[in-house]
Amino acid sequence: MEYLQSLLCSSRRGLIAVLLLLCACTPQESTQQKEADGEGDSSQPQKPIRLVYPDGYLLTAARILGNGENLVVVPPSSDEVFTELTRKEVSPVPAELIAQDKERDVALVKLKPDMKIQMPEGILGSAENEARGVMLMSLGVPFGYYRIHSVFATQSILSGRIKSHTGTKLLIFDRRVQYGEIGGPLVSVPSGRVIGVIGGVFDPLELVGKETSADAYPINPDLSYASSIEYGAELLNRTLRESSGA
């Protein structure tokens, strides 16, 4: 369970390595976030992103990055046990889009400042090794649109593993995610390793490549899906090989 403890630790040493929150927006001239009184946009959503390599590489969902420009990363606040509802002041770190696979809905982002960050080794796991029914945990900022900027850890179980009509390996779990959780990590509790990148609410029609018709039965599943972490690992490994000249 030491990997899981590393994921949840709140020490200064592990602050950035634990969880980084991505804001796919233009950096503000000031880090002071105004109150909702007409001065600036205080409702800018935050999206979760996972640090996966000590050199500052991070994985998230490709769909949340837009055109991939003007990205900044905001470390979560962990100075207090009970955090403030809304963060009025942040210290964003510039980041850039390195690679993405839109078909698999994964993207690799890197912090622009060169830095070495301490983190557990082997943090990426494999969905192939997890049994149906295993306990899972996801990390994210589910209610960022409501200016609730706290990181939430939520529990679920692995309901199944399937392939979409495009051949993408998906992990289905028994919880309905919020929009602010898309792009966050899906973690196997027994191994403490990340096995997926959260994609959204499970839609059977989208899975088979069909559109909703007027005579279709209404579907409101309390299920969600994540893309297998292997697609993110492929982006990371390819980038590392290219940067080393191998």
N, C-alpha and C positions, 0 to 999 in steps of 0.2 A: 504493500500500500504506500510505499515511500514516494512513488511517482505521483500518486493522487495527492499526497500531502504537499508535494512540490507545486502542483497545479494550484492549490488553494492557499499557499503560504502568503503572508502579507508583510514579510520583512522587507527592509529597504533593498537588500541584495537581490531579492526575487521580484521586486515590484514590476519591472518591465517584462521580465521573463514569464510572469504568471499569465497576464492577459493584457493585450493592447486593444484599445477601442479605435476603430477607424472612422474618421469623418470624411466622407467623400464630398468635400466642399472647398471653396476658396478660403485660404487662411485669412483670418480677420487681421486688420491693422493692429488691433489691441487684443490681448488675451482676456480682457475683462468682458464677461458676458452680461449684457444689459438685462435688467428686469423687463418683464413684458409690459412696457409702457410706451411702445412705439419706437424705441431707440434700438434699432438693429433687430436681427432675427434670433430670438432666444429659443426657438423651437427646432433648431437644426438637429436632425436625428443623428445618433451615434450607432455605428454598426460594429459587431465584434470581429476581431481578427486574431489569429493565433501565431505567436512566435514559434518557429520551427527549427531555427538554426542560429548558433551563437553569433554569426556575423550580421544579424539583423534582418534576416529573411522572414516573411510572414505570409500565411495562407489565408484566403477568404474566398467568398463566392464571387465569380466574375460579374454577375448581374448587378451588384450593388456599387460598382466602381464608375459607372457612367462612361465617359470618354477617357477616364484614367488620368486626368490632369488635375493639378492643384490638390494633391492628396496630403493630408496631415494625419498623424497618429497621436492620440491622447492617452497617456497611461492612466489607469484607474486610480481613484483616490483610495488610500488604505490607511490613512493616519488615525482614523477613529473606528471603533467597533460599530457604532451606529452612524452611518454617513448622512450628510445633508441630502434633502430631497433633490435639490437642483444644484449643480455646480456652477457658480457664478464666475469662476476664474480657472482657466486651464493653461497648460504649457504645451502647445502642439509641437510635434517633431515632424519635419518635412519627410515625405516618402515618395517613392516612384514606382510605377507599375513596371515590372520586369518581364513577365510572361503571363499568358492566360490561355485557357482552353474553354471557349464559350460553349462548346457542345457538351462538355462535362461539367460546366459551371464551376470552375476553380480558377483562381488567379494567384500569382506570386508577386508580392510587394516587398520592397527593401527600404529600410531607413536610409535617408541620404547621408547623415553623418556617419562616418566609419566608426564603428564601435564593436567591442566584444562584450557579450552579455552572458552571464553565467546562467545555465539552465540544465535540467536533467538530460542525460544522454538517452537516445532511443525513445524519444517522446512520441514518435509516430508508430502506431501499431498496424494491425492488419485485420480487416473485417472478416477475412477467411477463417481466422482462428477463434471467433466468438460464436458461442452456441445460441440458438434461438431461446429467448427468455432471459438472457444475461442482463444484469442491471447496468443502465447507462446514466451518464450525467452530461448536461449541456450547460455552457456558460454564455451569457450574453447580457444585453441591455434591452430587455423586451419592451419597455415603455418609454424609450427615448423620445418618441414623438410627443409625449405628454410631459416632457421635461423632468422625468424621473431618471436620473443618470446613474443609478446604482447597478452594479453587476449582480445578476441573479444566477444561482446554481440550481438547476431543476432536475428532477429524477424521472426516469422512464425505463422501459424494458425494450429489448430488441424483439420486435414482432415478426420480422421476416427480412429476407434478402431477395431482391428481384432485379431484372434488367429492364430498362425502358425500351421503347421502340427504336431508340438510337443505339442501343447496346450499352448504355451507361449503367454501371453497377450501383444500385441504390439500397440503402439501409432504411427499413421502415420501423418507426418506433411509436409507442402508444401515448403520444401527447401532442396536442395541437399547439404549435409554436406561434409566437407573435412575430410581427414583421421585423421588429428590432433584433431578433435572434438570428436572422438569415446571415450566413457567412461565418457563424460561430462554430466552435469545435464540439463534436460529439465524442464523448470519452467513455471508454469501457472502464467501469468501476473496479472489477477484479484486477485488471492489468495496469490501470492508471494511464493508459496510452490513448492518444487521439486516433479514432478509427474512421471519422467522417467529417465532412463539411456540411453544415445544415443548409438545406435548400429551400424549405418551406413546407406548407401544408400539402399532404398527399392528395392528389387528384387522379383518380383512376382513368378518367377520359384523357387527360394530358399525358398520362403514362403510355397509353396506346396510340397517341397521336391523333385524337379525334376532338372535334369541337362540341361544346354543349348545344344540344338541339332543344326545341320547344317542348317536345314530347318525352324528353329524357327524365328519368326518375331523379328527384333531388338528392344530391350527395353532400352530406355534411360530416365527413369523417373526423373523428378525434385522433387522427393519425398524422404523422409528419414524415419527411424523408431527408436523408443526407446522402451526398455523393461519397463514394468510397474514397478514403484518404490516399489510395494508391495513385490517383490522378494528380493530386497535389505533390506527392513524393516524386512523381515522374518529372514535373516541372522543375522542382528543386534540384534533383540530381542532374538533369540536363543543363541547367544553368551553372551549377558548380563545375561540371566537366568543361563547359565552354570557357568559364572564367579562368580555369587552370590550364587551358590549352591542350587538354587531353583529347 
